Amino acid sequence: MDAPGSDWLLVPLQQLVSWAAAGAMVFGGVVPYIPQYRDIRRTQNAEGFSTYVCLVLLVANILRILFWFGRHFESPLLWQSIVMIVTMLLMLKLCTEVRVSNELNVKRRFFAESKDEEARAPPRRSYLDFDPHHFWHWSSFADYLQCVLAFAGVAGYITYLSIDSALFVETLGFLAVLTEAMLGLPQLYRNHRHRSTEGMSIKMVLMWTSGDTFKTAYFLLNGAPLQFSVCGLLQVLVDLAILAQAYAFARRPSKPSPHTVHPTSAKAL
């Protein structure tokens, strides 16, 4: 008698928990970038954040959306990809504006005594230049947007032609989650190259770790495709490696640099 009588409370409660978990999946992935975004706006310095993180997430989530057309998975995971793409575009826009502004200020100071206006502006780097040396380091947000749209268009067309192939669909899903699993590698490499985590938001990495742990548990409990669970486990391992870097570099005594580099001229990965 008690068990059936309590259904009126348990069923709505379970539904509420399910909605909360779905909402956390959709919006939880973007939360770690809020402190990083605010730090960049406050300091007007984007050198501590690798924009290749944005590249990795844009590619991974575009591929995940295309994977959904071949093999439907839970709607919260699809909406998560859409929200993440919008967030990464906003991060790219801010980083590009800050970087170009800082480069222009450095040039203006350097050529303060010059009357040549051409020398005051840094050379413009465009996506349409097809210069591999400046890939993903362009002078305008519009160039990044063109590149993303071109990739989405080409990948979408190939998916449209091959959507009936089970092998292609599974490979697409594997590439999507493998790319996302490599999310922290650009930041990991940048920290290793500079032997420092200065400019990187520790809050962001801690949120990465907690979010990826929650996400992996969500995948396992809800029977998501195997690719998603493997992706989550790899991401947690990379997050822990970045936290280990932060701990190791914080304990290391700082050494005087043999030469001074202006913080805005040291290009992050």
NUVEXLO-791387 format. One record per atom (N, C-alpha, C): residue in three letters; x, y, z. Coordinates in steps of 0.05 Angstrom, whole numbers, plus 5000, padded with zeros to 4 digits. Example, Ala and Ser with C-alpha at 12.3 -4.5 7.8 and 13.67 -1.06 7.14 Angstrom:
<pts>
ALA526448865156 ALA524649105156 ALA526449345156 SER525749555142 SER527349795143 SER525850015157 
</pts>
This chain:
<pts>
MET501649765000 MET500050005000 MET501750255000 ASP503950255016 ASP505650495018 ASP507150554992 ALA508150334979 ALA509750374955 ALA508050504933 PRO505650394926 PRO504050524905 PRO503250804913 GLY502750844939 GLY501851104947 GLY503951314945 SER506451234945 SER508651424943 SER509451494915 ASP508151354895 ASP508951404867 ASP508451684859 TRP506351814870 TRP505752084862 TRP508052284869 LEU509752204888 LEU511952364896 LEU514552284881 LEU514952014879 LEU517451914867 LEU517651974838 VAL515451944823 VAL515551974794 VAL516252264787 PRO514952464798 PRO515752744792 PRO518652804801 LEU519452684824 LEU522152734833 LEU524252614814 GLN523652374804 GLN525452254785 GLN525652414759 GLN523252514751 GLN523152684727 GLN524752934731 LEU524553054755 LEU526053304761 LEU529053254760 VAL529853024772 VAL532752954772 VAL533752914743 SER532052784727 SER532752734699 SER533052994684 TRP531253184688 TRP531453444675 TRP533953594684 ALA534453574710 ALA536853714721 ALA539353604709 ALA539553334706 ALA541853214695 ALA542153294665 ALA539953304651 ALA539953374623 ALA540853674620 GLY539853844637 GLY540654124637 GLY543654154643 ALA544653994662 ALA547454004668 ALA549153924645 MET548153724630 MET549653624606 MET549753844585 VAL547453984581 VAL547354184559 VAL549054424565 PHE548854524590 PHE550154784596 PHE552654744613 GLY553054514625 GLY555354474643 GLY558054494629 GLY558054414603 GLY560554424588 GLY561654704584 VAL559954904583 VAL560855174578 VAL561655324603 VAL560755224626 VAL561355364651 VAL564255414656 PRO566055214650 PRO568955254655 PRO570155494641 TYR568855574618 TYR570055794603 TYR569156074612 ILE567256074630 ILE566356334640 ILE568556484656 PRO569956354675 PRO572056494689 PRO574356574670 GLN574956404650 GLN577056464631 GLN576256704614 TYR573856714605 TYR572756934589 TYR572957194605 ARG572157184630 ARG572157424647 ARG575057514652 ASP576857324656 ASP579657394661 ASP580857544636 ILE580157444613 ILE581257564588 ILE580157844585 ARG577557874590 ARG576358144587 ARG577558334608 ARG578058234632 ARG579058404653 ARG581958484648 THR583658304640 THR586458354637 THR587158444609 GLN585358404589 GLN585858474561 GLN588458324552 ASN588658074561 ASN590957914553 ASN589957624550 ALA590257514525 ALA589257254519 ALA591457054516 GLU593957124524 GLU596256954519 GLU596156694536 GLY594756694558 GLY594756454575 GLY592756244565 PHE591156314546 PHE589056124536 PHE589756054507 SER589955794502 SER590455694475 SER587955694458 THR587855844437 THR585455844420 THR585155584404 TYR587255404405 TYR586955144393 TYR585054974409 VAL584555044434 VAL582354914449 VAL579754964435 CYS579355204426 CYS576855274411 CYS576755104385 LEU578955084371 LEU579054924346 LEU578254634351 VAL579454514372 VAL578854244378 VAL575854204384 LEU574754384400 LEU571954354408 LEU570054404385 LEU570754594368 LEU569054654344 LEU568954414326 VAL571354294320 VAL571454064302 VAL569853824315 ALA570453774340 ALA569153544354 ALA566153574354 ASN565153804360 ASN562253834363 ASN560853844336 ILE562153944315 ILE560953934288 ILE560753644280 LEU562953484284 LEU562853204277 LEU560753054294 ARG560453134319 ARG558452994336 ARG555653044325 ILE555053294317 ILE552453354306 ILE551953184280 LEU553953164263 LEU553653004239 LEU553352704246 PHE554652614267 PHE554352344276 PHE551452284285 TRP550152494296 TRP547352464305 TRP545452394282 PHE546052504258 PHE544352444235 PHE544552154226 GLY546852024232 GLY547151744225 GLY546351554247 ARG546651644272 ARG545851474294 ARG544951654317 HIS542351674320 HIS541151854340 HIS541951774368 PHE542851974383 PHE543351934412 PHE541652134427 GLU542052144453 GLU540252314470 GLU540352604462 SER538052734462 SER537853014454 SER539553204470 PRO539953164497 PRO541653344512 PRO544553354501 LEU545553134491 LEU548253124480 LEU548353284454 LEU546153274438 LEU546053434414 LEU545953734420 TRP544253814439 TRP544154094447 TRP546654194460 GLN548054014474 GLN550654084486 GLN552554174464 SER552654024442 SER554454094420 SER553754364408 ILE551154424404 ILE550354674393 ILE551154904411 VAL550654874438 VAL551355084457 VAL554455124458 MET555954904456 MET558854914457 MET559955064433 ILE558855014410 ILE559755154385 ILE559455454388 VAL557055534398 VAL556555824401 VAL558555934422 THR559055794443 THR560955884464 THR563755914453 MET564655724438 MET567455734427 MET567755964407 LEU565656024392 LEU565756244374 LEU565956514389 LEU564556534412 LEU564756774428 LEU567556794440 MET568756574449 MET571456574460 MET573456664438 LEU573056554414 LEU574856634392 LEU574656924385 LYS572257024385 LYS571757314379 LYS573257484399 LEU572957424425 LEU574257584445 LEU577357564443 CYS578357324441 CYS581257284439 CYS582457424415 THR581057414393 THR582057544368 THR582157844372 GLU580057954382 GLU579958244387 GLU582158334406 VAL582558194428 VAL584558264447 VAL587358234435 ARG587858014421 ARG590557974410 ARG591258184389 VAL589358234371 VAL589858434350 VAL590258704362 SER588758774382 SER589059034395 SER591759064408 ASN592658854421 ASN595258854435 ASN597558874415 GLU597258724393 GLU599358734372 GLU599559014360 LEU597259134356 LEU597259404345 LEU598459604364 ASN597959574390 ASN599159754410 ASN602159724411 VAL603159474409 VAL606059424409 VAL607359554384 LYS606059524361 LYS607159644337 LYS607159954339 ARG605060064350 ARG604960354352 ARG607160454370 ARG607660314392 ARG609860404410 ARG612560374396 PHE612860154381 PHE615360104368 PHE615960314346 PHE613860394332 PHE614160584310 PHE613160864319 ALA613460924344 ALA612461184354 ALA613661424340 GLU616261394332 GLU617561614320 GLU617361614290 SER616061404279 SER615761384250 SER613261524241 LYS613461654218 LYS611161794206 LYS609661614186 ASP610761374181 ASP609561194162 ASP607161054175 GLU604761124167 GLU602461004179 GLU602260704173 GLU603360614150 GLU603260334143 GLU604860164163 ALA606960284174 ALA608660144193 ALA607360114220 ARG605360274225 ARG604060264251 ARG602160024254 ALA601159924233 ALA599159704234 ALA600559434228 PRO600059234244 PRO601158964239 PRO600058854213 PRO601558684199 PRO600558564174 PRO598058404179 ARG596058424161 ARG593558284164 ARG593957994154 ARG593157804171 ARG593257524164 ARG590457424159 SER589957314136 SER587157234129 SER587056934124 TYR584656824129 TYR584156544123 TYR584556484094 LEU583856674076 LEU583956634048 LEU586856644037 ASP588756714055 ASP591556704046 ASP592556424043 PHE591256234057 PHE592055954057 PHE594955914065 ASP595856074084 ASP598556054094 ASP598655874118 PRO599855634116 PRO599855444139 PRO601355554163 HIS603155744159 HIS604655854182 HIS602956024200 HIS600756124189 HIS598956304205 HIS596256174209 PHE596055904205 PHE593555774209 PHE592455814237 TRP589955884239 TRP588655934265 TRP589956154281 HIS591156344266 HIS592356574280 HIS591856814261 TRP589256854255 TRP588557054235 TRP587857314249 SER587457524233 SER587057794244 SER584157874248 SER582357714239 SER579557784240 SER577857544249 PHE575857584265 PHE574057374273 PHE572657254249 ALA572057424229 ALA570657334205 ALA572257104191 ASP574957114192 ASP576556904180 ASP576056634194 TYR575956644221 TYR575456394236 TYR572656294229 LEU570656474227 LEU567956394221 LEU567856264193 GLN569256384174 GLN569256264147 GLN570455984147 CYS572555954162 CYS573955694164 CYS572055484176 VAL570655554197 VAL568855374211 VAL566555294192 LEU565355494178 LEU563155444160 LEU564055264136 ALA566555314127 ALA567555154105 ALA567954864114 PHE569054824137 PHE569354554148 PHE566654414151 ALA564754554163 ALA562154444168 ALA560754364141 GLY561154544121 GLY559954484095 GLY561054244082 VAL563754224082 VAL565053994069 VAL564453734084 ALA564653744111 ALA564053504127 ALA561153424124 GLY559353624123 GLY556553554120 GLY555953434093 TYR557253524072 TYR556753414045 TYR557753124044 ILE560153074055 ILE561152794055 ILE559352614072 THR558352714094 THR556552554111 THR553952494096 TYR552952694081 TYR550452654065 TYR550852434045 LEU553252424032 LEU553752214012 LEU554151944024 SER555051934049 SER555851674061 SER554151594084 ILE551851724088 ILE550251674112 ILE549151394114 ASP548951254091 ASP547950974092 ASP550050774099 SER552550854102 SER554650664109 SER554950664139 ALA554450424150 ALA554750394180 ALA557650434188 LEU559550344172 LEU562350384178 LEU563150674179 PHE562150834160 PHE562751114159 PHE561551254184 VAL559051194191 VAL557751314213 VAL559251264239 GLU559951004244 GLU561450934268 GLU564151074269 THR565451084246 THR568051214244 THR567751514250 LEU565651634240 LEU565051914245 LEU564651964275 GLY563251794288 GLY562751814317 GLY565351784332 PHE567051594323 PHE569651554337 PHE571451804334 LEU571451914309 LEU573152154305 LEU572152394322 ALA569452414324 ALA568352634340 ALA569252624369 VAL568952384381 VAL569552364410 VAL572552354414 LEU574052244395 LEU577052244398 LEU578052534396 THR576952694378 THR577852974376 THR577153124402 GLU574853074413 GLU574053204438 GLU575753104461 ALA576652854460 ALA578352754482 ALA581052894482 MET581852994459 MET584453134457 MET584153434465 LEU581853504476 LEU581353784483 LEU583553924498 GLY584553794519 GLY586453914537 GLY589353914527 LEU589853764505 LEU592653734496 LEU593953994487 PRO592454174473 PRO593754434466 PRO594654584491 GLN592854584512 GLN593654724536 GLN595854584551 LEU595854324550 LEU597954154563 LEU600654214549 TYR600654224523 TYR603154274508 TYR604054564512 ARG602254754512 ARG603055034517 ARG604355064544 ASN603154944565 ASN604254954591 ASN607054834592 HIS607354604579 HIS609954464578 HIS612054634563 ARG611254764541 ARG613154914526 ARG614055164541 HIS612255294555 HIS612955534570 HIS613855474598 ARG613655224606 ARG614455144633 ARG612955314654 SER610455374648 SER608855554665 SER605955524658 THR604255574678 THR601355574673 THR600255864678 GLU602056054677 GLU601256334681 GLU599256414659 GLY597156544668 GLY595056634649 GLY592856434645 MET593256184653 MET591255974651 MET589555984676 SER586955964672 SER585055974695 SER584955694708 ILE585955674733 ILE585755424747 ILE582855344752 LYS581155544756 LYS578255494759 LYS577155344734 MET578155434711 MET577155304686 MET577955014686 VAL580454944693 VAL581354674692 VAL579954504713 LEU579454614737 LEU578054474757 LEU575154414748 MET573954604734 MET571254564724 MET571354354701 TRP573454364685 TRP573854154665 TRP573653884678 THR575353854699 THR575553594712 THR572953494724 SER571653674739 SER569053594751 SER566953544729 GLY566953714709 GLY564953674687 GLY565453424672 ASP567953364665 ASP568553114650 ASP567952864667 THR568352884693 THR567752654710 THR564752604710 PHE563152824714 PHE560252804713 PHE559352694686 LYS560452804665 LYS559652724638 LYS560152434633 THR562552334641 THR563152054638 THR561251874653 ALA560651954678 ALA558651794693 ALA555951794679 TYR555152024668 TYR552652054654 TYR552551864630 PHE554751854615 PHE554951674592 PHE554651384600 LEU556051304621 LEU555951024630 LEU553250944641 LEU551951124656 LEU549351054668 LEU547051064648 ASN547351214626 ASN545151244607 ASN545651074582 GLY547650914582 GLY548150734559 GLY548750874533 ALA550251094535 ALA550951244510 ALA552851064494 PRO553151124468 PRO555050964452 PRO557850954465 LEU559150724460 LEU561750674474 LEU563750904469 GLN563651024445 GLN565551234439 GLN565451464459 PHE563051524469 PHE562751744488 PHE564051684515 SER563851434524 SER565051364550 SER568051364548 VAL569151274526 VAL572051274521 VAL573051564521 CYS571651734507 CYS572352014505 CYS572452144533 GLY570352084549 GLY570252204576 GLY572652124593 LEU573351864592 LEU575551764609 LEU578151894600 LEU578651924574 LEU581052044564 LEU581252344573 GLN578952474572 GLN578952754580 GLN579552794609 VAL578552614626 VAL579152634655 VAL582152604660 LEU583452414645 LEU586352374649 LEU587952614640 VAL587152744618 VAL588552984609 VAL588153214629 ASP585753244639 ASP585153454659 ASP586953414683 LEU587253174693 LEU588953114716 LEU591853184710 ALA592753134685 ALA595453194678 ALA595953494678 ILE594053654669 ILE594253944670 ILE594354044698 LEU592753934716 LEU592754014744 LEU595453944757 ALA596653714748 ALA599253644758 ALA601353844749 GLN601153944724 GLN602954144715 GLN602754404732 ALA600254484738 ALA599854724753 ALA601154694781 TYR600954464793 TYR602154414819 TYR605154414817 ALA606254274797 ALA609154254794 ALA610454524788 PHE609254684770 PHE610454934763 PHE610155144785 ALA608055114801 ALA607655304823 ALA609755264845 ARG610755014848 ARG612754954868 ARG615555014859 ARG615955044833 ARG618555094822 ARG619355394825 PRO621655454836 PRO622455734839 PRO622855864811 SER621956104809 SER622156244783 SER625056324778 LYS625956294753 LYS628656364745 LYS628556614729 PRO630556794732 PRO630557034715 PRO630956964686 SER629357094669 SER629557044640 SER632057174629 PRO633457044609 PRO635757174597 PRO635057414580 HIS632557434571 HIS631657674557 HIS628757714562 THR627857954560 THR625158024567 THR623458014542 VAL621057894544 VAL619157884523 VAL616658014532 HIS615558194516 HIS613058324523 HIS610858114524 PRO609258114545 PRO607257904548 PRO605257884524 THR604858104510 THR602958094488 THR604258004462 SER606957974462 SER608257894438 SER608957594438 ALA608657464461 ALA609257184463 ALA606757034454 LYS606856914431 LYS604556794419 LYS604056514432 ALA601656484443 ALA600856224454 ALA600256034431 LEU600155774438 LEU599555584417 LEU596855644404 
</pts>
